[in-house]
Amino acid sequence: MEGEQKPPLARISAIQKESRWFIKTALLFLLATVGMGVVFVLCNVSGRGYSYEYVVVHTHVGLIGFVLNMILG
């Protein structure tokens, strides 16, 4: 049948699918960033402290992982 329309999900272009993957990846990076922040707070409360290298990783994951993927998405 020539006049049939495809279901809405079948009409999603490759670019839209790619954008969804970028946004989903950004949300995973946000979850990792928040998790690392919670660990930092718990370390401070317990008096254990943490290494400066972890702060660099936390910043990198937050800024590069979350922000860049969200912009690209």
CORFENDA-V400513 format. One record per pair of residues at least 12 apart in sequence whose ideal C-beta (glycine too) atoms are under 10 Angstrom apart, sorted by the first residue. I is the first residue (numbers start at 1). J is the second residue. D is the distance in Angstrom with one decimal. If there is no record, write none. Layout:
[[I & J & D] [I & J & D]]
This chain:
[[18 & 72 & 8.8] [18 & 73 & 8.3] [19 & 72 & 8.0] [19 & 73 & 4.9] [20 & 73 & 7.4] [21 & 69 & 9.0] [21 & 72 & 9.8] [21 & 73 & 7.7] [22 & 68 & 9.0] [22 & 69 & 5.0] [22 & 70 & 7.5] [22 & 71 & 8.6] [22 & 72 & 4.8] [22 & 73 & 3.2] [23 & 69 & 7.3] [23 & 70 & 6.7] [23 & 72 & 9.0] [23 & 73 & 3.8] [24 & 69 & 8.8] [24 & 73 & 8.2] [25 & 65 & 7.9] [25 & 66 & 9.0] [25 & 68 & 9.9] [25 & 69 & 5.0] [25 & 70 & 9.2] [25 & 72 & 9.2] [25 & 73 & 7.8] [26 & 65 & 7.3] [26 & 66 & 5.2] [26 & 67 & 7.9] [26 & 68 & 8.0] [26 & 69 & 3.6] [26 & 70 & 4.2] [26 & 71 & 8.7] [26 & 72 & 8.3] [26 & 73 & 6.0] [27 & 66 & 8.0] [27 & 69 & 8.6] [27 & 70 & 8.5] [27 & 73 & 9.5] [28 & 61 & 10.0] [28 & 65 & 8.2] [28 & 66 & 8.8] [28 & 69 & 8.8] [29 & 60 & 9.9] [29 & 61 & 5.7] [29 & 62 & 7.4] [29 & 63 & 9.6] [29 & 64 & 8.3] [29 & 65 & 3.2] [29 & 66 & 4.3] [29 & 67 & 8.7] [29 & 68 & 8.9] [29 & 69 & 6.3] [29 & 70 & 8.8] [30 & 61 & 9.0] [30 & 62 & 7.7] [30 & 65 & 8.1] [30 & 66 & 4.7] [30 & 67 & 9.4] [30 & 69 & 9.2] [30 & 70 & 8.3] [31 & 66 & 9.2] [32 & 57 & 9.6] [32 & 58 & 8.9] [32 & 61 & 5.5] [32 & 62 & 8.6] [32 & 65 & 7.2] [32 & 66 & 8.5] [33 & 57 & 9.8] [33 & 58 & 6.4] [33 & 59 & 8.8] [33 & 60 & 9.5] [33 & 61 & 5.1] [33 & 62 & 4.1] [33 & 63 & 8.9] [33 & 65 & 7.2] [33 & 66 & 6.0] [33 & 67 & 10.0] [34 & 58 & 9.9] [34 & 62 & 8.9] [34 & 66 & 9.6] [35 & 58 & 9.6] [35 & 61 & 9.7] [36 & 50 & 9.5] [36 & 54 & 7.1] [36 & 55 & 9.1] [36 & 57 & 7.3] [36 & 58 & 4.6] [36 & 59 & 9.7] [36 & 61 & 6.9] [36 & 62 & 8.4] [37 & 58 & 6.7] [37 & 62 & 8.5] [39 & 54 & 8.3] [39 & 58 & 9.0] [40 & 54 & 7.4] [40 & 55 & 7.7] [40 & 58 & 7.1]]
